């Protein structure tokens, strides 16, 4: 029954995309079908083929090992007791983000990351027929942050079409960086589901973006794009140092936002209690997003608990939702395995209101002349990224 509801959810998401499209006659249905087929293939391989599932589980255990290594670094600076504490969020999670930032920059210095990004970009371009700029940027989104991945194609931002620009922005908001993924694992979130979501949501974001604003400029699809080498370091020591500093910037950004956002949630709840409201902010968000969770294939009795997580992710950010999800799983009534997988995938992405500002700020710095276009597409990119995450979750739910 849940699978039938999931199919209905997929149909409604795609139908809503078509309804919001600015040029329905030019929608490239081959791209849409290919993108969804790519997602279906990934979900089937990861969830149904033991060898592939084993590979992703192995990668997940590797991420756990990275967390252990990060804790050793934290223990040296702050002491063993603090490093092993589950409650010192800034040290445990912040340390892992800094460590992964250093490793990512080291991989970039030696050219490993570029090869993987080019490989993913080639796959997306050949299978889906998207432009080189979109393919490379989206491929990088699986590993890098929103602005960092866009910087790899910074010289092309000033010439990309409206359709390409939306695809680039939507993919940035729909996916997560490697450092964020490790941080979520540190909270207790399943690394296999996070990895699956990262790879599946990349084509999903392009599918949704290409329905909302179909590409009409055929020359854009043949434009050759080369990765920028602006991040290249002098040697591996500088690469490690720069990567650690970049990781610290990400960790600091996460921590200050969490402090502010969580405090605002508590303030809002106190104000609601003060005016006699029977509902908290989370309950209000839950009422709005519970039907969405149900349409993704979550049983109704669990959808009322998943709905607030989806709402919190969109209005505030996914980190807070994952904190709540981790606490929920440690409680007396954890979510069922299938619902946990769907929820983990649906929450996996930077699609929230603050990401609009991040994208506008980063892209405008790269191409000031496109400021109006970037600002105009900000909210549409958020909608596209949100729908892409929901589409990925609903598709994955069919195989669990």
Helices and strands as residue ranges (DSSP letters): H 2-20, G 24-26, H 29-48, H 50-78, H 80-83, H 89-109, H 112-128, H 132-141, H 146-151, G 154-156, H 162-174, H 178-187, H 191-212, H 218-222, H 236-274, H 281-295, H 300-315, H 318-330, H 337-347, H 353-366, G 368-370, H 371-397
